[in-house]
Amino acid sequence: MRIILYSGKGGVGKTSVSAATGIISSNKGYRTVVLSTDPAHSLSDSLDVRLNGEPLEIKDKLWAMEVDVNAEIRKNWDSIRKYLVKVLNSQGLNEITAEELLMFPGIEDLFSLLKIREFYDNGRYDVAVIDCAPSGNTARMLAIPEAIRWYMEKYFHIEKRVVTAIRPIAEKLSRVPMPDKEIFSAFEELYKKIESLRKILVNPEVTSIRLVANPEKMVFQESQRALGYFHLFGLQVDLVIINKVFPEEAGGGYFENWVKKQHEYLKEAEEIFSPLPIKTAPYFEDEVINLDSLEKLGNAIFVDEDPAEVFYFDKPFEVIKEDKFFLLNVNLPNVDRREISIWRTSDEVTIKVRNFQRSIPLPRSIAVRDLIKAKYKDDSLKLYFR
């Protein structure tokens, strides 16, 4: 199964591009499903079809759905949430406040993406196209599997044994309700689902992220940051689509300066996003809100190419031997080196870029060695081990 996630700043047209990709993919003969995981769904409006939480066939070999995030939360989080609400209640928080605190940033997007795992396992579709939430939400969502994986590997089994041993005493001495076996089982099951999803997302032969942008300075800046974050979390970005480009004939009168600016930014894009391939889509003279107009958009982007192909491939992480050092090379394109923080524990290195961080388990060959220095050069963070 091929999985394509579209991300970008709100308002750049990623829903339209996602739907257009799905249409062209189905025209190529692939059984294709287009999913919206953005809580502010607009896929129904784009396709001009009423969608719900189950895949609806809207044309030959094309299905679409808007993930019901509340249903996914109930299915995957409900028992854990109820226990955590009790814990917070025992500490004096009312139930409404507790409920709000437990909706961590990015968690809705994460549970929506668990649908991908279901489709991947059942083999019903050849291609899944995902209309994600705006890039900031997507970046926050990517941090959750890492945090849960770290907690489960470091503490879960120890905590499980300790709680089981001390529950009879602790329940008498503490007002905090202790988790039972069902809670641990639910948490472990959720971890397995999330870890399975993570492995699918970081497999570059299966999953690609594509950035949708408009030729505007602020949009490019956010797209650059998003590109760095996706590489930080080991995801493959294979394409940038610059949408809503004014045609040359729009360059007279009121829009003359807009057209001039856009063309300047298009030239800059080659430098900003290199070596990623870039495709453009025009600003159409009418709204792109039905199957015919979306197909026109898809043909403008991909021309005669297969939208399901991997347009670019590169390793986010690589360990190589260089002179007297082992070098861990981490691709982090388009970040300011002053925003990078690094620290090391015994068997992993943690990299932080602004508010996002990632812990990378070190291969055994370098886990036993000292981290000597770090350099940011040529869009890569280079960590040197003795």
C-alpha positions as CSV (number, residue, x, y, z in Angstrom):
1,M,0.0,0.0,0.0
2,R,1.2,3.5,-0.8
3,I,0.5,6.3,1.7
4,I,0.7,10.0,0.8
5,L,0.3,12.6,3.5
6,Y,-0.3,16.2,2.5
7,S,0.6,18.9,5.0
8,G,1.0,22.7,4.8
9,K,-0.1,26.0,6.3
10,G,-3.8,26.5,6.7
11,G,-5.5,27.9,3.6
12,V,-2.8,26.9,1.0
13,G,-5.2,24.4,-0.7
14,K,-4.0,21.1,0.6
15,T,-7.5,19.6,0.7
16,S,-8.0,20.4,-3.0
17,V,-4.6,19.0,-3.8
18,S,-5.3,15.8,-1.7
19,A,-8.6,15.3,-3.5
20,A,-7.0,15.9,-6.9
21,T,-4.3,13.4,-6.2
22,G,-6.9,10.8,-5.2
23,I,-8.8,11.4,-8.5
24,I,-5.7,11.0,-10.7
25,S,-4.6,8.0,-8.7
26,S,-7.9,6.3,-9.2
27,N,-7.7,7.2,-12.9
28,K,-4.4,5.3,-13.1
29,G,-6.2,2.2,-11.9
30,Y,-5.3,2.2,-8.2
31,R,-8.0,1.5,-5.6
32,T,-7.6,4.9,-3.8
33,V,-9.0,6.3,-0.5
34,V,-8.8,10.0,0.4
35,L,-9.0,10.7,4.1
36,S,-9.4,14.0,5.9
37,T,-7.9,13.9,9.4
38,D,-8.2,17.7,9.9
39,P,-10.7,18.3,12.7
40,A,-12.0,21.2,10.6
41,H,-13.0,18.9,7.7
42,S,-13.4,20.5,4.3
43,L,-13.1,17.4,2.1
44,S,-16.9,17.2,1.7
45,D,-17.0,20.7,0.4
46,S,-14.1,20.2,-2.0
47,L,-15.6,17.0,-3.5
48,D,-19.1,18.4,-3.3
49,V,-20.2,15.1,-1.7
50,R,-21.5,14.5,1.8
51,L,-19.0,12.3,3.6
52,N,-18.9,10.7,7.1
53,G,-16.7,8.4,9.2
54,E,-16.8,5.5,6.8
55,P,-15.3,5.3,3.2
56,L,-17.9,6.3,0.6
57,E,-17.3,5.3,-3.1
58,I,-17.6,8.5,-5.1
59,K,-16.4,7.2,-8.5
60,D,-14.8,4.1,-9.9
61,K,-11.9,3.0,-7.6
62,L,-12.1,6.2,-5.5
63,W,-13.4,6.4,-1.9
64,A,-13.4,9.3,0.5
65,M,-14.1,9.8,4.2
66,E,-13.8,12.4,6.9
67,V,-12.5,10.6,10.0
68,D,-14.8,10.8,13.0
69,V,-12.2,11.8,15.6
70,N,-14.6,11.4,18.5
71,A,-15.3,7.8,17.5
72,E,-11.6,7.1,17.2
73,I,-10.9,8.7,20.6
74,R,-13.7,6.5,22.2
75,K,-12.3,3.4,20.6
76,N,-8.6,4.0,21.4
77,W,-8.5,6.3,24.5
78,D,-11.8,6.0,26.4
79,S,-10.8,3.6,29.2
80,I,-7.4,5.3,29.7
81,R,-9.1,8.7,29.7
82,K,-11.7,7.7,32.3
83,Y,-8.9,6.5,34.6
84,L,-6.9,9.7,34.2
85,V,-10.0,11.8,34.8
86,K,-10.4,10.0,38.1
87,V,-6.8,10.7,39.0
88,L,-7.2,14.4,38.2
89,N,-10.5,14.5,40.1
90,S,-8.8,13.0,43.2
91,Q,-6.4,16.0,43.0
92,G,-9.2,18.5,43.1
93,L,-9.8,19.2,39.4
94,N,-13.3,19.2,38.2
95,E,-14.3,16.8,35.4
96,I,-14.6,19.3,32.6
97,T,-11.1,20.8,33.3
98,A,-9.7,17.3,33.6
99,E,-11.2,16.3,30.2
100,E,-9.7,19.4,28.5
101,L,-6.3,18.8,30.0
102,L,-6.2,15.2,28.6
103,M,-6.7,16.4,25.0
104,F,-3.0,16.9,24.4
105,P,-2.0,18.9,21.3
106,G,-1.8,16.6,18.3
107,I,-3.7,13.7,20.0
108,E,-6.8,14.1,17.8
109,D,-4.7,14.0,14.6
110,L,-2.9,10.9,16.0
111,F,-6.0,8.9,16.6
112,S,-7.3,9.9,13.2
113,L,-4.2,8.6,11.6
114,L,-4.7,5.2,13.2
115,K,-7.2,4.7,10.4
116,I,-4.2,4.4,8.1
117,R,-3.0,1.4,10.1
118,E,-6.4,-0.3,9.7
119,F,-6.3,0.2,5.9
120,Y,-2.7,-0.9,5.7
121,D,-3.5,-4.1,7.5
122,N,-6.7,-5.1,5.6
123,G,-5.2,-4.4,2.2
124,R,-8.4,-3.0,0.8
125,Y,-6.8,-0.1,-1.0
126,D,-3.7,0.4,-3.1
127,V,-3.2,4.1,-2.3
128,A,-4.3,6.2,0.7
129,V,-4.1,10.0,0.4
130,I,-4.3,11.9,3.7
131,D,-5.4,15.5,4.1
132,C,-3.7,16.3,7.3
133,A,-4.2,19.2,9.7
134,P,-2.1,22.3,9.3
135,S,1.7,21.6,9.5
136,G,2.1,22.9,13.1
137,N,-0.6,20.4,14.3
138,T,1.0,17.6,12.3
139,A,4.4,18.3,13.8
140,R,3.0,18.2,17.4
141,M,1.2,14.9,16.5
142,L,4.5,13.3,15.4
143,A,6.0,13.9,18.9
144,I,3.4,11.8,20.6
145,P,4.5,8.3,19.3
146,E,8.1,9.2,20.2
147,A,7.1,10.2,23.8
148,I,4.9,7.1,24.3
149,R,7.6,4.8,22.8
150,W,10.2,6.2,25.2
151,Y,7.9,5.9,28.2
152,M,6.9,2.3,27.4
153,E,10.5,1.2,26.8
154,K,12.0,2.9,29.8
155,Y,9.3,2.6,32.5
156,F,6.2,0.8,31.6
157,H,7.1,-2.7,32.7
158,I,8.8,-1.5,35.9
159,E,5.8,0.7,36.8
160,K,3.4,-2.2,36.1
161,R,5.2,-4.5,38.5
162,V,5.6,-1.8,41.2
163,V,1.9,-0.8,41.1
164,T,0.8,-4.4,41.2
165,A,3.0,-5.0,44.3
166,I,2.0,-1.9,46.3
167,R,-1.7,-1.5,45.3
168,P,-3.1,-3.1,48.5
169,I,-1.1,-0.6,50.7
170,A,-1.3,2.4,48.4
171,E,-5.0,2.3,48.0
172,K,-5.4,2.6,51.8
173,L,-2.9,5.4,52.2
174,S,-3.5,7.5,49.1
175,R,-6.6,9.2,47.6
176,V,-5.2,8.6,44.1
177,P,-6.9,5.6,42.4
178,M,-4.4,3.0,41.3
179,P,-4.5,1.6,37.8
180,D,-5.8,-2.0,37.4
181,K,-4.8,-4.7,34.9
182,E,-7.4,-3.4,32.4
183,I,-5.8,0.0,32.3
184,F,-2.4,-1.3,31.8
185,S,-3.7,-3.6,29.0
186,A,-5.5,-0.7,27.3
187,F,-2.4,1.4,27.4
188,E,-0.2,-1.5,26.1
189,E,-2.7,-2.1,23.3
190,L,-2.7,1.6,22.4
191,Y,1.1,1.6,22.4
192,K,1.2,-1.4,20.0
193,K,-1.2,0.4,17.6
194,I,0.8,3.6,17.7
195,E,4.2,1.8,17.3
196,S,2.8,-0.1,14.4
197,L,1.6,3.2,12.8
198,R,5.0,4.8,13.5
199,K,6.8,2.0,11.6
200,I,4.5,2.5,8.7
201,L,5.0,6.3,8.6
202,V,8.8,6.1,8.7
203,N,9.0,3.5,5.9
204,P,10.0,5.6,2.9
205,E,9.0,2.9,0.5
206,V,5.4,3.1,1.8
207,T,4.9,6.6,3.2
208,S,5.8,10.1,1.8
209,I,4.8,13.5,3.1
210,R,4.2,16.2,0.5
211,L,4.2,19.9,1.4
212,V,1.7,22.2,-0.2
213,A,2.6,25.9,-0.2
214,N,1.6,29.1,-1.9
215,P,4.3,31.4,-3.4
216,E,4.3,33.8,-0.4
217,K,7.1,34.5,2.1
218,M,5.3,33.5,5.3
219,V,4.0,30.3,3.7
220,F,7.5,29.4,2.5
221,Q,8.9,30.0,6.0
222,E,6.4,27.7,7.7
223,S,7.0,25.1,5.0
224,Q,10.8,25.3,5.7
225,R,10.2,24.7,9.4
226,A,7.8,21.8,8.7
227,L,10.4,20.2,6.4
228,G,13.0,20.3,9.2
229,Y,10.5,18.8,11.7
230,F,9.5,15.9,9.4
231,H,13.1,15.0,8.8
232,L,13.7,15.2,12.6
233,F,11.0,12.5,13.1
234,G,12.4,10.3,10.3
235,L,9.7,10.9,7.8
236,Q,10.4,11.1,4.0
237,V,9.3,14.3,2.2
238,D,9.3,13.5,-1.5
239,L,7.6,16.5,-3.2
240,V,6.7,20.2,-2.8
241,I,3.6,21.5,-4.6
242,I,3.3,25.2,-5.0
243,N,-0.4,26.0,-5.4
244,K,-2.4,29.0,-6.6
245,V,0.3,30.4,-9.0
246,F,-1.1,33.4,-11.0
247,P,-0.7,32.8,-14.8
248,E,1.3,35.4,-16.9
249,E,-1.9,36.8,-18.4
250,A,-3.1,37.9,-14.9
251,G,-0.1,40.3,-14.7
252,G,-1.7,43.5,-15.8
253,G,-3.4,46.2,-13.7
254,Y,-4.3,45.4,-10.0
255,F,-2.5,42.0,-10.0
256,E,0.7,43.1,-11.6
257,N,2.7,43.3,-8.4
258,W,1.3,40.0,-7.1
259,V,2.4,38.2,-10.3
260,K,5.8,39.7,-10.1
261,K,6.3,38.8,-6.4
262,Q,5.0,35.2,-7.1
263,H,7.6,34.7,-9.8
264,E,10.3,35.9,-7.6
265,Y,9.3,33.4,-4.9
266,L,9.1,30.6,-7.4
267,K,12.8,31.2,-8.3
268,E,13.6,31.3,-4.6
269,A,11.8,28.0,-4.1
270,E,14.4,26.1,-6.1
271,E,17.0,27.2,-3.6
272,I,14.9,26.8,-0.5
273,F,13.6,23.3,-1.1
274,S,16.5,21.8,-3.1
275,P,17.0,18.9,-3.7
276,L,13.3,18.2,-3.4
277,P,11.3,18.2,-6.7
278,I,8.8,21.0,-7.1
279,K,5.5,21.0,-9.0
280,T,3.2,24.0,-9.5
281,A,-0.5,24.4,-9.9
282,P,-2.2,27.5,-11.3
283,Y,-4.7,29.8,-9.7
284,F,-7.8,28.7,-11.6
285,E,-10.4,31.3,-12.8
286,D,-13.1,29.5,-10.8
287,E,-13.5,27.6,-7.5
288,V,-12.1,24.1,-7.4
289,I,-15.0,22.4,-5.7
290,N,-16.1,19.3,-7.7
291,L,-14.8,16.2,-9.3
292,D,-14.3,17.8,-12.8
293,S,-12.4,20.8,-11.5
294,L,-10.3,18.7,-9.1
295,E,-9.4,16.4,-11.9
296,K,-8.3,19.4,-13.9
297,L,-6.1,20.5,-10.9
298,G,-4.6,17.0,-10.6
299,N,-3.7,16.9,-14.3
300,A,-2.1,20.4,-14.0
301,I,0.1,19.1,-11.1
302,F,1.1,15.7,-12.3
303,V,0.6,16.0,-16.1
304,D,1.3,12.4,-17.3
305,E,3.1,11.2,-14.2
306,D,1.9,8.7,-11.7
307,P,1.0,10.5,-8.4
308,A,1.7,7.4,-6.4
309,E,5.4,7.2,-7.3
310,V,8.1,8.2,-4.9
311,F,9.4,11.4,-6.4
312,Y,12.5,11.7,-4.1
313,F,14.2,9.4,-1.7
314,D,16.9,10.2,0.9
315,K,17.9,8.7,4.2
316,P,16.9,10.9,7.2
317,F,19.6,9.3,9.3
318,E,22.9,7.6,8.4
319,V,25.9,6.3,10.3
320,I,29.2,6.4,8.5
321,K,32.9,6.0,9.4
322,E,34.9,9.2,8.8
323,D,38.6,9.3,9.6
324,K,38.9,8.6,13.3
325,F,35.2,9.2,14.0
326,F,31.8,7.6,13.6
327,L,29.5,10.1,12.1
328,L,25.7,10.2,12.8
329,N,24.4,12.3,9.9
330,V,20.9,13.7,10.5
331,N,19.1,15.5,7.7
332,L,17.7,18.7,9.0
333,P,17.1,21.0,6.1
334,N,16.3,24.7,6.4
335,V,16.7,25.2,10.2
336,D,18.7,27.8,12.0
337,R,21.6,26.2,13.8
338,R,21.1,28.5,16.7
339,E,17.7,26.8,17.3
340,I,19.3,23.3,17.6
341,S,20.0,21.8,21.1
342,I,21.6,18.4,21.6
343,W,22.1,16.2,24.6
344,R,23.2,12.7,25.1
345,T,22.2,9.8,27.4
346,S,23.8,6.4,27.6
347,D,22.1,4.9,24.6
348,E,20.4,7.7,22.7
349,V,20.9,11.3,21.6
350,T,18.1,13.9,21.8
351,I,17.8,16.7,19.3
352,K,15.6,19.7,19.9
353,V,14.6,22.2,17.2
354,R,12.6,25.1,18.7
355,N,9.7,23.4,20.6
356,F,10.1,19.9,19.0
357,Q,12.4,17.2,20.1
358,R,13.3,13.7,19.1
359,S,15.2,11.0,20.9
360,I,17.2,8.8,18.5
361,P,18.3,5.4,19.7
362,L,22.0,5.0,18.9
363,P,23.3,2.0,17.1
364,R,25.4,-0.2,19.3
365,S,28.5,0.7,17.3
366,I,28.4,4.3,18.6
367,A,26.3,4.0,21.8
368,V,29.4,3.0,23.7
369,R,31.4,5.9,22.3
370,D,31.7,9.5,23.5
371,L,30.0,12.3,21.5
372,I,32.9,14.7,20.7
373,K,31.4,17.5,18.6
374,A,28.4,18.5,16.5
375,K,28.2,20.6,13.3
376,Y,25.3,21.9,11.2
377,K,26.4,22.0,7.6
378,D,24.8,21.5,4.2
379,D,21.3,21.0,5.7
380,S,22.6,18.2,8.0
381,L,23.4,17.9,11.6
382,K,26.6,16.0,12.0
383,L,27.3,14.3,15.3
384,Y,30.9,13.0,15.7
385,F,31.6,10.1,18.1
386,R,35.1,9.1,19.1
